[in-house]
Amino acid sequence: MSQDDSTTDQATTDERRAALAYLDEAWEEALLDGIAPDCVAHAALFAALKELVLSFGEEATARFVEKLPERVRTGGYTLPRLPH
């Protein structure tokens, strides 16, 4: 990997973290407004899949989604609980 590749990878990682921070904030606002967490989750998934289809097409998005069950089962979306 060249220096440019690692710089690009870091920029992408930073951008994804920033995007997640925005989404976390919107999620919290929805919950504070009384929207049920499962409704927020379904809406977020719909919005994400819609954007992936727009960006990459149905077939590429379907291939991505096919990998999700295993990632969920192996903890790919489980964050450690932090003490409050």
Stockholm file with secondary structure:
# STOCKHOLM 1.0

chainA/1-84         MSQDDSTTDQATTDERRAALAYLDEAWEEALLDGIAPDCVAHAALFAALKELVLSFGEEATARFVEKLPERVRTGGYTLPRLPH
#=GR chainA/1-84 SS CCHHHHHHHHHHHHHHHHHHHHHHHHHHHHHHTTCCHHHHHHHHHHHHHHHHHHHHCHHHHHHHHHTHHHHHHTTTTCCCCCCC
#=GC SS_cons        CCHHHHHHHHHHHHHHHHHHHHHHHHHHHHHHTTCCHHHHHHHHHHHHHHHHHHHHCHHHHHHHHHTHHHHHHTTTTCCCCCCC
//
